[in-house]
């Protein structure tokens, strides 16, 4: 529910600005999907990562804690949810949403709102729950994360169907030194997940039951200390990036769906 989204980020968002910093390679994929559209609405904007510089931006975010962490000079922000955007039709050249769709209470309505207020591209950065690479070693230690993600993520074909129009999907591999600390960011830095300052801004690790989190931390720490993690997953240390199922999905304005026209009744002759 929307209220739960707000409460969640009021609770876990205290250190969001330091734990969730914009990664330039992910930003490049997002900017490419937005093209040159302006102005831009950032829905579920959080502390302001990935908002394109050099053009007007407005942020919509329901959590007061998150809004308070927007830095000086950040784009203006309103406290609002995706399902009820306080803007007129076609106000923006584009609308964007980064790792937020899974928190919305009514995703169809939220996407329709993004389409309503944007006359140009609508772009989302999100995980594809059906990607073959989606399940990875973190889920071996924290199966509760896997269950949570499978219950909350939306299939890309469903997102595409709700958006309508010409949809383009772009894979976004996660770099080994990713600076944005979401769930997949530390796939090559496993010991980082043991640090509370790192996992607290991750919604999945923060949301699972404390007992599941503690058990996973204990297993991960033991396997790192014994060398078992390196035996099983050490081949990942040779990679510079990894496809964990994250995607940019964008719909263009050219094929924006329109409401069917009603037939105009003909007047009788004479």
Secondary structure by P-SEA (a helix, b strand, c coil): caaaaaaaaaaccccccccccccaaaaaaaaaaaccccccccccccccccccccbbbbbbbccaaaaaaccccccccccccccccccccccccbbbbcccccccccaaaaaaaaaaacccbbbbbbbcccccccccaaaaacaaaaaaaaaccccaaaaaaaaccbbbbbbbbbcccccccccccccccccccccccccccccccccccaaaaaaaaaaaaaaaaaccccccccccccccccccbbbbbbbbccccccccccbbbbcccc
